[in-house]
Amino acid sequence: MLKLPQSSTDRKHFVIVGALVLITTIVLGFFLLAILPVKAQHSVQAEPIRWLFQLHIWLIAFLFSLVSVFMLYSLFVFRKRKGDESEGEHFEGNTALEIAWTVVPLVLVVIFAFIGIQTLRDATAGGDDVRVEAVGFQWSWTFNYPNGVTAAEMVLPVNKPAEISLRATDVIHSFWVAEWGPKQDLVPGMTTRMKITPTKEGEFKIVCAELCGLSHWSMLATVRVVSEDEYIAWMDQKIAEQNLQTASR
Amino acid sequence: MQLTSLGLVRGLIGYFAGLVIGMATVVIFRLVLGMPAWDEEAVWVGGIIFAIIGFVLAIGAMSDWLKWTRGIETPMHHGPPADKPAWTRYFAVDYNHKVIGIQYGVTGLLLLIIGGSLALVFRAELADSGISFLQAGTYNTFLSMHGWVALAAILLGVGGMANYLVPLMIGAEDMAFPRLNAFAYWINVPAIITLIISMLYGWDSGWTAYPPLSLRGPVGYQMVFFAIFTIGLSSILGSLNLIVTMLMMRPKGMTLFRMPIFCWAILATSLIQLTATQLIGQAFLMLSFERTLGMPFFNPLYNAAGENIGGQPLLFQHLFWFYSHPAVYIFVLPGLGIISELLPVFARKPLFGYRWIALSSLAIALVGFLVWGHHMFTSGYGEYLRVIFMISTLLVAVPTGVKFFSWLGTLWGGRLSFQTPMLFTLGAISVFLIGGLSGPILATTATDLFLHDTYFVVGHFHATIFGGFVFPFFAAIYYWYPKMTGRMYNETLGKLHFWLMTPGFWLMSLAQMTAGTMGMRRRIADYDPALGVEPVHLLVTIAGFVIAFSILLMIYNLFTSAEIGAIAGNNPWRSRSPEWQIPSPVPEHSYARPISVVGEPYDYGLAGSQYIAMSGAGDD
């Protein structure tokens, strides 16, 4: 059994705690990454989000370990023994320490602000090779393409930068495809925009992420991400269908 | 004893009389103006306004002031009413801050139970996918009510701690304005009744009440607007009273930096309440005016050319969060003050870095005013604003970190003992750590664009509120219970409460955050089982019920111990704070003689040191 020093300022305490913090950080980091699976992974914009999320997780793991290990260690080592009625050691503070744990976090804040600006730029950048307008209303969606095609589902070609302009006709909604990452509100009286470059073919759910009344939970639509050829074929078919409808009217 | 001799009963009669009179007034007014007599919403609005005033008048919260206008003097009455049992003073207007503090605290606890129960209902619904018993409309109402009831509970709980403790801690006879204090408490009661009546009609926007949604829904919204306006008025008056009390009524020798640290937390909180609450009051009044009178503040309206000649929905969000973000610090700063107050007592050590902790509260309050826009990262406001609010939000981490590290410094080298209040204090630190550390990930805009409006946010803010308010509030209840009642709570039950609630809460937070990263949206009545979040939801629900059960244990403990608990004595915790140097329960006039401060508040372990001196019989 390790013999612990009596004085609270003995260096031995800090060596032990330091080692425990290191071990806990690693274990906790992997644990958190395992229980917090980030669904956003199928767009170019999701990459910086995932990267920053994981960076945060490691910082969280470290800070959580730092505070909780110090705390648990104190609770164990500095607990009152039976029959001991003495008071604790008398020290009222340490200005150097206080300055240190004000300045170091401040530096971290500056670093994270810098990283935050970069990732925000990357997560919102893109192009407008494809344009589509999504209109949200209680409690459904329609999608309009610049060539006049209107559909109840959104179809986008894979790996092509798309600009989605967003419009709400009644109350505020929010456009979100979890697999893509970012979301953007639709505000009556404004047109908002979102840039996305889907990287995986397949069917995903478009959901409304801002409480919009009775059937908010079921305000869903489908987005199909398809190959460029399929996209062109779908568009041609849609145009043909709409021409037919106009002609028969 | 007649039932109507009870103030609360008279108040309720006044409330319903006011409701009828208000409704009739609107009907008559409409008839005179040649409008159709009946308009459900307009009639209710008139009814609610008169009902709230009716309650306050009937219970007598304004009686003294009204007498003053007629030149009648009203000497301050002390002690329980002469002709009624002593307990009745808790159900009537009473000017003693200890009574008002307990009124606030008990009402807060009651609301916490109501708010929690509402959550249990929809947690049961969410335990598996598919709608089983709670239809979407009811779900939305319950969810929205849960938010405001819980927030009202916190505001009243904070008011309870502040009113009971601050005058005691600074050795003051009472608050600076006792009548205003009673008035500020009692306007909460009709507000709460109004808030609960809103469930008759329902409302579905969540506590945030974003327009245009909140401009369209049922009449329930109007009741919420006026209830919150009134509770906000109470916040403003209460904080004014506390600030004046702390600045003007400290005893000889108690400089600001010799106040018990909890007072610093309340000072910072009160400064926020006094200056920010107007914004939400105004925003909710504007919603009410837009609904009732058609004033176009928030809802866009288009002319023939398609230009918006109406309002701006985002304006509301700015007004709302300009209060509601600082409000988070109203909720947590007092709790963080409780942590700082209790740690030295149970560690038998001075508070590490007193001045740093005191000033960090002010720093949090100040920075808290500059961060509201982080709730609006996805709203579509200017791109550059995202950067500004990201940086300001990250800054909150700095003063918060100072608190955590200073707490560790307080524990280090102490003689720690683990009675229930200490356990809840440590639990509070652990839970607030989860809440605090999950903050920056929402502050950096890119990650927030993904996590915004998901269960990750739900996990984050519940951890913040539980760590910053609920756990410290419970610590405070157990800690000052002997001072309030003269008896000790049951330690075994207290520890059982802690060991059920704390792991339960850790599990709940983490599971909520997991659901969020898996794509679970907030505020939905039902979810897609394909998300794979069903087992996670089941865990959250189970944890929620465990927490609820543990709180029932506390209520049972508090009720029974008041009768059968061991006699506590003056100072069971061997605290240096002034309120522990006087008898328990505290007498009507707390301090028989004025106190003076002769040393530092937390000099545990310094031989021969003294914080306060009670002046002797001949000193004054």
Boltz contact constraints between the chains, C-beta under 6 A:
constraints:
  - contact:
      token1: [A, 8]
      token2: [B, 412]
      max_distance: 6.0
  - contact:
      token1: [A, 8]
      token2: [B, 413]
      max_distance: 6.0
  - contact:
      token1: [A, 35]
      token2: [B, 514]
      max_distance: 6.0
  - contact:
      token1: [A, 36]
      token2: [B, 514]
      max_distance: 6.0
  - contact:
      token1: [A, 36]
      token2: [B, 517]
      max_distance: 6.0
  - contact:
      token1: [A, 37]
      token2: [B, 517]
      max_distance: 6.0
  - contact:
      token1: [A, 38]
      token2: [B, 517]
      max_distance: 6.0
  - contact:
      token1: [A, 39]
      token2: [B, 518]
      max_distance: 6.0
  - contact:
      token1: [A, 39]
      token2: [B, 519]
      max_distance: 6.0
  - contact:
      token1: [A, 40]
      token2: [B, 450]
      max_distance: 6.0
  - contact:
      token1: [A, 48]
      token2: [B, 446]
      max_distance: 6.0
  - contact:
      token1: [A, 49]
      token2: [B, 446]
      max_distance: 6.0
  - contact:
      token1: [A, 49]
      token2: [B, 447]
      max_distance: 6.0
  - contact:
      token1: [A, 49]
      token2: [B, 450]
      max_distance: 6.0
  - contact:
      token1: [A, 52]
      token2: [B, 446]
      max_distance: 6.0
  - contact:
      token1: [A, 52]
      token2: [B, 447]
      max_distance: 6.0
  - contact:
      token1: [A, 53]
      token2: [B, 447]
      max_distance: 6.0
  - contact:
      token1: [A, 56]
      token2: [B, 441]
      max_distance: 6.0
  - contact:
      token1: [A, 60]
      token2: [B, 437]
      max_distance: 6.0
  - contact:
      token1: [A, 63]
      token2: [B, 437]
      max_distance: 6.0
  - contact:
      token1: [A, 64]
      token2: [B, 437]
      max_distance: 6.0
  - contact:
      token1: [A, 67]
      token2: [B, 404]
      max_distance: 6.0
  - contact:
      token1: [A, 67]
      token2: [B, 433]
      max_distance: 6.0
  - contact:
      token1: [A, 70]
      token2: [B, 408]
      max_distance: 6.0
  - contact:
      token1: [A, 74]
      token2: [B, 411]
      max_distance: 6.0
  - contact:
      token1: [A, 74]
      token2: [B, 412]
      max_distance: 6.0
  - contact:
      token1: [A, 75]
      token2: [B, 416]
      max_distance: 6.0
  - contact:
      token1: [A, 78]
      token2: [B, 413]
      max_distance: 6.0
  - contact:
      token1: [A, 78]
      token2: [B, 414]
      max_distance: 6.0
  - contact:
      token1: [A, 78]
      token2: [B, 416]
      max_distance: 6.0
  - contact:
      token1: [A, 79]
      token2: [B, 416]
      max_distance: 6.0
  - contact:
      token1: [A, 80]
      token2: [B, 415]
      max_distance: 6.0
  - contact:
      token1: [A, 80]
      token2: [B, 416]
      max_distance: 6.0
  - contact:
      token1: [A, 80]
      token2: [B, 417]
      max_distance: 6.0
  - contact:
      token1: [A, 87]
      token2: [B, 348]
      max_distance: 6.0
  - contact:
      token1: [A, 87]
      token2: [B, 604]
      max_distance: 6.0
  - contact:
      token1: [A, 87]
      token2: [B, 605]
      max_distance: 6.0
  - contact:
      token1: [A, 88]
      token2: [B, 347]
      max_distance: 6.0
  - contact:
      token1: [A, 88]
      token2: [B, 348]
      max_distance: 6.0
  - contact:
      token1: [A, 88]
      token2: [B, 349]
      max_distance: 6.0
  - contact:
      token1: [A, 88]
      token2: [B, 413]
      max_distance: 6.0
  - contact:
      token1: [A, 88]
      token2: [B, 414]
      max_distance: 6.0
  - contact:
      token1: [A, 88]
      token2: [B, 415]
      max_distance: 6.0
  - contact:
      token1: [A, 88]
      token2: [B, 605]
      max_distance: 6.0
  - contact:
      token1: [A, 89]
      token2: [B, 413]
      max_distance: 6.0
  - contact:
      token1: [A, 90]
      token2: [B, 605]
      max_distance: 6.0
  - contact:
      token1: [A, 90]
      token2: [B, 606]
      max_distance: 6.0
  - contact:
      token1: [A, 92]
      token2: [B, 350]
      max_distance: 6.0
  - contact:
      token1: [A, 93]
      token2: [B, 352]
      max_distance: 6.0
  - contact:
      token1: [A, 93]
      token2: [B, 353]
      max_distance: 6.0
  - contact:
      token1: [A, 98]
      token2: [B, 353]
      max_distance: 6.0
  - contact:
      token1: [A, 98]
      token2: [B, 356]
      max_distance: 6.0
  - contact:
      token1: [A, 101]
      token2: [B, 405]
      max_distance: 6.0
  - contact:
      token1: [A, 102]
      token2: [B, 402]
      max_distance: 6.0
  - contact:
      token1: [A, 105]
      token2: [B, 397]
      max_distance: 6.0
  - contact:
      token1: [A, 105]
      token2: [B, 398]
      max_distance: 6.0
  - contact:
      token1: [A, 105]
      token2: [B, 401]
      max_distance: 6.0
  - contact:
      token1: [A, 106]
      token2: [B, 398]
      max_distance: 6.0
  - contact:
      token1: [A, 109]
      token2: [B, 394]
      max_distance: 6.0
  - contact:
      token1: [A, 109]
      token2: [B, 395]
      max_distance: 6.0
  - contact:
      token1: [A, 112]
      token2: [B, 394]
      max_distance: 6.0
  - contact:
      token1: [A, 113]
      token2: [B, 391]
      max_distance: 6.0
  - contact:
      token1: [A, 113]
      token2: [B, 394]
      max_distance: 6.0
  - contact:
      token1: [A, 116]
      token2: [B, 390]
      max_distance: 6.0
  - contact:
      token1: [A, 116]
      token2: [B, 444]
      max_distance: 6.0
  - contact:
      token1: [A, 117]
      token2: [B, 387]
      max_distance: 6.0
  - contact:
      token1: [A, 119]
      token2: [B, 446]
      max_distance: 6.0
  - contact:
      token1: [A, 120]
      token2: [B, 445]
      max_distance: 6.0
  - contact:
      token1: [A, 120]
      token2: [B, 446]
      max_distance: 6.0
  - contact:
      token1: [A, 123]
      token2: [B, 446]
      max_distance: 6.0
  - contact:
      token1: [A, 171]
      token2: [B, 212]
      max_distance: 6.0
  - contact:
      token1: [A, 171]
      token2: [B, 213]
      max_distance: 6.0
  - contact:
      token1: [A, 172]
      token2: [B, 210]
      max_distance: 6.0
  - contact:
      token1: [A, 178]
      token2: [B, 519]
      max_distance: 6.0
  - contact:
      token1: [A, 181]
      token2: [B, 450]
      max_distance: 6.0
  - contact:
      token1: [A, 182]
      token2: [B, 449]
      max_distance: 6.0
  - contact:
      token1: [A, 183]
      token2: [B, 378]
      max_distance: 6.0
  - contact:
      token1: [A, 184]
      token2: [B, 378]
      max_distance: 6.0
  - contact:
      token1: [A, 185]
      token2: [B, 378]
      max_distance: 6.0
  - contact:
      token1: [A, 185]
      token2: [B, 379]
      max_distance: 6.0
  - contact:
      token1: [A, 185]
      token2: [B, 380]
      max_distance: 6.0
  - contact:
      token1: [A, 187]
      token2: [B, 313]
      max_distance: 6.0
  - contact:
      token1: [A, 187]
      token2: [B, 380]
      max_distance: 6.0
  - contact:
      token1: [A, 188]
      token2: [B, 212]
      max_distance: 6.0
  - contact:
      token1: [A, 188]
      token2: [B, 300]
      max_distance: 6.0
  - contact:
      token1: [A, 188]
      token2: [B, 313]
      max_distance: 6.0
  - contact:
      token1: [A, 189]
      token2: [B, 300]
      max_distance: 6.0
  - contact:
      token1: [A, 189]
      token2: [B, 308]
      max_distance: 6.0
  - contact:
      token1: [A, 190]
      token2: [B, 380]
      max_distance: 6.0
  - contact:
      token1: [A, 192]
      token2: [B, 380]
      max_distance: 6.0
  - contact:
      token1: [A, 209]
      token2: [B, 453]
      max_distance: 6.0
  - contact:
      token1: [A, 209]
      token2: [B, 521]
      max_distance: 6.0
  - contact:
      token1: [A, 211]
      token2: [B, 206]
      max_distance: 6.0
  - contact:
      token1: [A, 211]
      token2: [B, 523]
      max_distance: 6.0
  - contact:
      token1: [A, 213]
      token2: [B, 204]
      max_distance: 6.0
  - contact:
      token1: [A, 213]
      token2: [B, 213]
      max_distance: 6.0
  - contact:
      token1: [A, 214]
      token2: [B, 136]
      max_distance: 6.0
  - contact:
      token1: [A, 214]
      token2: [B, 137]
      max_distance: 6.0
  - contact:
      token1: [A, 217]
      token2: [B, 524]
      max_distance: 6.0
  - contact:
      token1: [A, 217]
      token2: [B, 525]
      max_distance: 6.0
  - contact:
      token1: [A, 217]
      token2: [B, 526]
      max_distance: 6.0
